[in-house]
Amino acid sequence: MTDSRVLPALHTPHAQRLALIALLAGALSIAFAPIFVRLSDVGPVAIAFWRVALSAPVLALWMSLEPKAGRSRAPSTPRDFARLTLAGLCFAGDLVIWHISIGYTSVANATLLANFAPLFVAPVAWFLFKERFTSRFVVGMILALAGALILMGESFRLSADHLFGDALGLLTAVFYGGYILSVGHLRSEFSTATIMTWSGGITAVILLPLALLSGQPLFPANSDGWLVLAGLALFSHAGGQSLIAYALAHLPASFSSVSLLLQPAAAAILAWMLLNEPLGVLQAAGAAVILVGILLARRGSR
């Protein structure tokens, strides 16, 4: 998998097909994250910290082994580090605010609203980065979001009692959208390993004091607990999130954000297979609608 600085010559059909495969594989990998979270015995903020902290050595080793003669460059200016820090801040905000939102609304509401990132990514990508898409893309995006709503089914409930938590869920989507846009912009200059290492390090630095102040369990009780956290860090973060970062060098951020709606559909199927959680006809239909929406969005993106 070539990972070099983005140049017009690299925007070939082959490169975009490879990036699309990487994007969907990344979405499937991070779909395992809720499974790991469910199995973990530490606090929610601690889970988020270990997710980035345990993956840091692997990502740093990857970055150190990259060929120095590649097209991508190492960060060297205050502006470079500021942009990498912004990506880390956005990802930390995504993780922390989502975990907080669960305390004020239902898990279904928090999960669904956190995946509304395309509503923020598409207009910002159009306005700031001049991404262009057709009406077919807009229809596909709306259809994919509707599929996510169907997927949640009766679990999703709007209530005056949950307005604060629901607002936090939407704020989570804003932060994740900011992360997608930041990484997509950074990938024009830096390699996947560089972005993942620096942004992950920033995220870990932010999350550690929050985890310590939360009063929640920070360390797993046994070796099985460490294996769960290692799976989250290596498979979902170092693996899945890196695949998504790679894909953002070759695919529009707006379309990528829509494609990541594959995550809740895959998570529901995995929970049914691995945790024996019920998966009804409505949830299956929602997953199918998401896939159709992603297909339309792909045909309508430029």
C-alpha positions in Angstrom: 0.0 0.0 0.0 1.8 3.1 -1.2 1.6 5.9 1.4 3.2 9.0 -0.1 2.4 12.7 -0.5 -0.8 13.3 -2.4 -0.1 14.5 -6.0 -2.6 14.8 -8.8 -1.0 11.8 -10.5 -2.0 9.6 -7.5 -5.7 10.3 -7.9 -6.0 7.4 -10.4 -8.9 5.0 -10.5 -6.7 2.3 -9.1 -5.5 4.5 -6.2 -9.1 5.5 -5.4 -10.4 1.9 -5.5 -7.6 0.9 -3.1 -8.4 3.8 -0.9 -12.1 2.9 -0.9 -11.3 -0.7 0.2 -9.1 0.7 3.0 -11.8 3.1 4.1 -14.5 0.4 4.3 -12.0 -2.0 6.0 -11.2 0.7 8.5 -14.9 1.3 9.2 -15.3 -2.4 9.8 -12.3 -2.5 12.1 -13.5 0.4 14.3 -16.9 -1.3 14.4 -15.3 -3.7 16.8 -14.6 -0.8 19.2 -18.0 -1.1 21.0 -17.4 -4.8 21.5 -14.1 -4.1 23.2 -15.6 -1.3 25.3 -18.4 -3.6 26.4 -15.9 -6.3 27.5 -13.6 -3.9 29.3 -13.6 -3.5 33.1 -12.2 0.0 33.3 -13.9 3.4 33.1 -15.1 4.9 29.8 -12.5 7.7 29.8 -9.8 5.3 30.8 -10.8 3.1 27.8 -10.4 6.0 25.5 -6.9 6.8 27.0 -5.7 3.2 26.7 -7.0 3.1 23.1 -4.5 5.7 22.0 -1.7 5.1 24.6 -1.3 1.4 23.9 -1.2 2.0 20.2 1.4 4.8 20.5 4.5 2.5 20.5 3.4 0.6 17.5 2.6 3.7 15.5 5.9 5.4 16.6 7.8 2.3 15.4 6.0 2.4 12.1 6.8 6.1 11.6 10.5 5.5 12.5 10.8 2.7 9.9 9.3 4.7 7.0 11.8 5.4 4.2 13.3 8.9 4.6 13.4 9.4 0.9 9.6 9.2 0.5 7.4 12.0 -0.9 5.9 12.8 2.5 7.8 15.0 4.9 8.4 15.2 8.7 6.7 18.0 10.6 9.2 20.8 11.2 7.4 24.2 11.7 5.2 25.5 14.5 2.3 25.5 11.9 2.9 21.8 11.2 2.7 20.9 14.9 -0.3 23.1 15.4 -2.2 21.3 12.7 -1.3 17.9 14.0 -2.3 19.1 17.5 -5.7 20.2 16.1 -6.3 16.7 14.8 -5.4 15.2 18.3 -7.7 17.8 20.0 -10.6 16.9 17.7 -10.2 13.2 18.3 -9.9 13.7 22.1 -13.0 15.8 22.0 -14.8 13.1 20.0 -14.0 10.4 22.5 -14.5 12.4 25.7 -17.7 14.1 24.8 -19.2 10.9 23.4 -18.5 9.1 26.7 -20.0 12.0 28.7 -23.1 12.1 26.5 -23.9 8.5 27.4 -24.4 9.7 31.0 -27.1 12.1 30.0 -29.0 10.3 27.2 -29.5 6.7 25.9 -26.6 4.8 24.4 -28.7 4.5 21.2 -29.1 8.3 21.0 -25.5 9.0 21.8 -24.3 6.5 19.2 -26.6 7.7 16.4 -26.0 11.4 16.9 -22.3 10.9 17.1 -22.4 9.4 13.6 -24.0 12.6 12.1 -20.6 13.9 11.2 -21.5 14.1 7.4 -23.9 16.9 8.2 -20.9 19.0 9.3 -18.2 17.6 7.1 -19.9 18.1 3.7 -20.7 21.9 4.0 -17.3 22.6 5.5 -15.5 20.6 2.9 -17.5 22.4 0.2 -16.8 25.9 1.7 -13.2 25.6 2.8 -11.7 22.9 0.6 -13.8 23.4 -2.5 -15.0 19.8 -2.6 -17.8 19.4 -5.2 -20.5 16.9 -5.2 -23.8 16.4 -7.0 -27.4 16.1 -5.9 -27.0 12.3 -6.0 -24.4 12.6 -3.2 -26.8 14.6 -1.1 -29.5 12.0 -1.6 -27.1 9.3 -0.8 -25.9 11.1 2.4 -29.5 11.6 3.6 -30.4 8.0 2.8 -27.4 6.7 4.7 -28.3 8.9 7.7 -31.9 7.6 7.5 -30.6 4.1 7.4 -28.7 4.7 10.6 -31.9 6.1 12.2 -33.8 2.9 11.0 -31.0 0.8 12.4 -31.5 2.2 15.9 -35.2 1.6 15.5 -37.2 2.0 18.7 -34.1 2.4 20.8 -33.8 6.0 19.5 -36.0 8.4 21.4 -36.1 12.2 21.4 -37.1 13.6 24.9 -36.9 16.9 26.7 -35.2 15.0 29.5 -32.3 14.1 27.2 -31.8 17.3 25.4 -28.4 18.0 27.0 -27.1 14.5 26.3 -28.5 14.6 22.7 -26.7 18.0 22.2 -23.5 16.4 23.4 -24.0 13.6 21.0 -24.3 16.1 18.1 -21.2 17.9 19.5 -19.4 14.6 19.3 -20.2 14.5 15.6 -18.8 18.0 15.2 -15.5 17.0 16.8 -15.3 13.8 14.7 -16.1 15.7 11.6 -13.2 18.1 12.5 -10.9 15.1 12.9 -11.8 13.8 9.5 -11.3 17.2 7.9 -8.0 17.8 9.7 -6.6 14.4 8.8 -7.8 14.7 5.2 -6.0 18.1 4.9 -2.8 16.8 6.6 -2.6 13.8 4.3 -1.6 16.1 1.4 1.7 16.6 3.2 2.3 13.9 5.8 2.2 10.1 5.9 -0.4 8.1 7.7 2.1 7.0 10.3 3.2 10.5 11.1 -0.4 11.8 11.5 -1.5 8.8 13.6 1.6 9.0 15.8 1.5 12.7 16.5 -2.3 13.1 16.8 -2.6 10.0 18.9 0.1 11.3 21.3 -1.7 14.6 21.7 -5.0 12.7 22.4 -3.3 10.5 25.0 -1.8 13.6 26.8 -5.2 15.2 27.0 -7.1 12.1 28.1 -4.7 10.9 30.9 -5.5 13.7 33.4 -9.2 13.4 32.5 -9.1 9.7 33.2 -7.3 10.2 36.5 -9.8 12.9 37.6 -12.8 10.8 36.6 -12.6 8.6 39.6 -13.3 5.6 37.4 -11.1 2.4 37.4 -8.0 3.1 35.3 -6.3 -0.3 35.3 -7.8 -3.7 34.3 -8.3 -6.2 37.0 -6.5 -9.1 35.2 -4.6 -10.1 32.0 -7.9 -10.6 30.1 -8.7 -7.0 30.7 -5.4 -5.9 29.2 -6.0 -8.1 26.2 -9.3 -6.4 25.6 -7.6 -3.0 25.7 -4.8 -4.2 23.5 -7.3 -5.4 20.9 -9.1 -2.0 21.0 -5.7 -0.2 20.6 -4.1 -2.3 18.0 -7.0 -3.6 15.9 -9.6 -0.7 16.0 -7.2 2.2 16.5 -3.8 1.5 15.0 -5.4 -0.7 12.3 -8.8 0.7 11.6 -8.2 4.4 12.2 -4.9 4.2 10.2 -6.7 2.7 7.2 -9.2 5.6 7.3 -6.4 8.1 7.5 -4.7 6.4 4.5 -7.9 6.6 2.5 -8.4 10.3 3.2 -5.4 11.1 1.0 -7.3 9.8 -2.1 -11.0 10.2 -1.3 -13.1 13.3 -0.5 -13.6 14.0 3.2 -17.4 14.4 2.6 -17.8 11.0 1.0 -15.5 9.4 3.6 -17.6 10.7 6.4 -20.7 9.1 4.8 -18.9 5.8 4.2 -18.1 5.7 7.9 -21.8 5.2 8.6 -21.0 1.6 7.8 -19.6 1.4 11.3 -22.9 1.4 13.3 -24.4 -1.2 10.8 -21.3 -3.4 11.2 -21.4 -2.9 15.0 -25.0 -4.0 15.2 -24.2 -7.2 13.2 -21.1 -7.9 15.3 -23.1 -7.4 18.6 -25.6 -9.9 17.3 -22.9 -12.5 16.3 -20.6 -12.1 19.3 -22.8 -10.8 22.2 -26.1 -12.4 21.3 -27.8 -9.0 21.1 -31.0 -9.2 19.1 -31.0 -8.1 15.4 -34.4 -7.7 14.0 -35.8 -7.1 10.5 -35.8 -3.4 11.1 -32.1 -3.3 12.0 -31.2 -5.4 9.0 -33.3 -3.1 6.7 -31.5 -0.1 8.2 -28.1 -1.6 7.5 -29.2 -2.2 3.9 -30.4 1.4 3.5 -27.0 2.6 4.8 -25.2 0.5 2.1 -27.4 1.9 -0.6 -26.8 5.4 0.6 -23.1 4.9 0.6 -23.2 3.6 -3.0 -25.2 6.7 -4.1 -22.9 9.0 -2.3 -19.9 7.4 -4.0 -21.5 7.9 -7.5 -22.4 11.5 -6.6 -19.0 12.6 -5.2 -16.3 14.2 -7.4 
